[in-house]
Amino acid sequence: MRGRKTYVERSPQMVTLAKRLHRYTIDKRHQSLRDIAAELEAAGYTAAGGKRHTAAAISRMISA
């Protein structure tokens, strides 16, 4: 298969963690996508160049 690998193909543990963080609520509200990105960064999952994932990237992970 050619082309860019999906987040699930690159790091299934990261996607699982992102989905878990999105599923659980705080004060009956889901965490924001940016908050989830910060949690992933704290867990050692970063985007290219060591930067935090964007909200759009987190959205794609959760929908995968």
C-alpha positions as CSV (number, residue, x, y, z in Angstrom):
1,M,0.0,0.0,0.0
2,R,1.3,3.4,-0.9
3,G,0.8,6.8,0.7
4,R,0.8,8.2,4.1
5,K,0.1,5.8,7.0
6,T,-2.9,6.5,9.2
7,Y,-2.6,7.3,12.9
8,V,-3.8,3.8,13.7
9,E,-1.1,2.2,11.6
10,R,1.6,4.5,13.0
11,S,0.6,4.3,16.7
12,P,-2.5,2.4,17.7
13,Q,-1.7,3.0,21.4
14,M,-1.9,6.8,20.8
15,V,-5.3,6.5,19.1
16,T,-6.6,4.3,21.8
17,L,-5.6,6.8,24.5
18,A,-7.1,9.7,22.5
19,K,-10.4,7.9,22.2
20,R,-10.3,7.0,25.9
21,L,-9.7,10.6,26.9
22,H,-12.5,11.8,24.6
23,R,-14.9,9.3,26.0
24,Y,-14.6,10.3,29.6
25,T,-16.3,13.5,30.7
26,I,-15.3,16.1,33.3
27,D,-18.2,17.9,34.8
28,K,-20.5,16.2,32.2
29,R,-18.5,17.7,29.3
30,H,-16.0,16.1,27.0
31,Q,-12.4,17.3,27.1
32,S,-11.6,19.7,24.4
33,L,-9.5,18.5,21.5
34,R,-6.6,20.8,22.6
35,D,-6.8,19.3,26.1
36,I,-6.5,15.8,24.7
37,A,-3.5,17.0,22.6
38,A,-1.9,18.2,25.8
39,E,-2.5,14.9,27.5
40,L,-1.0,13.0,24.6
41,E,2.0,15.2,24.6
42,A,2.4,14.6,28.4
43,A,2.2,10.9,27.7
44,G,5.0,11.2,25.1
45,Y,3.0,11.2,21.9
46,T,4.0,14.1,19.7
47,A,3.6,15.1,16.1
48,A,6.5,15.5,13.7
49,G,9.3,17.7,15.0
50,G,8.3,17.0,18.6
51,K,5.3,19.4,18.5
52,R,1.9,18.9,20.0
53,H,-0.8,17.5,17.7
54,T,-3.3,19.9,16.4
55,A,-7.0,19.8,17.2
56,A,-7.8,18.7,13.7
57,A,-5.4,15.7,14.1
58,I,-7.0,14.7,17.3
59,S,-10.4,14.9,15.6
60,R,-9.2,12.6,12.9
61,M,-7.8,10.1,15.5
62,I,-11.1,10.0,17.4
63,S,-13.1,9.4,14.3
64,A,-10.8,6.6,13.1
